[in-house]
Amino acid sequence: MRLVRSQWVHEYDPTIEDSYSVTRNVDGRPYVLSITDTAGQEEYRGLWSATTLNSDAFLLVYDITNPSSLETLDHFMDMINMEAEQRVEDNERLRQELGKKSGVRDVGQVGLPPPVKIIAGNKCDLKDNRVVTSRDGLEYARKHGCGFMETSARETVNIEETFARMTYPQGRGRETGE
């Protein structure tokens, strides 16, 4: 809500799935972001995988005051990694087919790129209640090949920047979190 409507909602109301659209300029180029906000609760996980795995980018958010919220990301990361592996296989199959039909050996970049993945440690404004350190979040992100940011929806910290990283030429080059 902070990105889409410039609002901070005090009471968290988990949703099964909400969709939003917003346009942002990143490095002078307009990007239309189609955002699907899904619930992380276990009872909704089947719906998540069925509807979102073909996305271009994933923003996985945990609460820095709740260590189990970081651990919960493992399930989603596994699903995203399986989708990324499937894309590699599909792209290779497509390249082979195109090569056979056209007789060209190098058919270049074909198919879907791997999805951009960013881990966000939210509520960084609650420093006194922090349980998950920045280092822990960054190490988790690096272990899973993701970008990393710490954010605060309440204080509007790194909200625009996080989404900009997701759009930067296929998310490459600026996702290290350093």
Secondary structure, 3 states (H helix, E strand, C coil): CHHHHCCCCCCCCCCCEEEEEEEEEECCEEEEEEEEEECCCHHHHHHHHHHHCCCCEEEEEEECCCHHHHHHHHHHHHHHHHHHHHHHHHHHHHHHHHHHHHCCCCCCCCCCCCCEEEEEEECCCCHHHCCCCHHHHHHHHHHCCCEEEECECCCCECHHHHHHHHHHHHHCCCCCCC
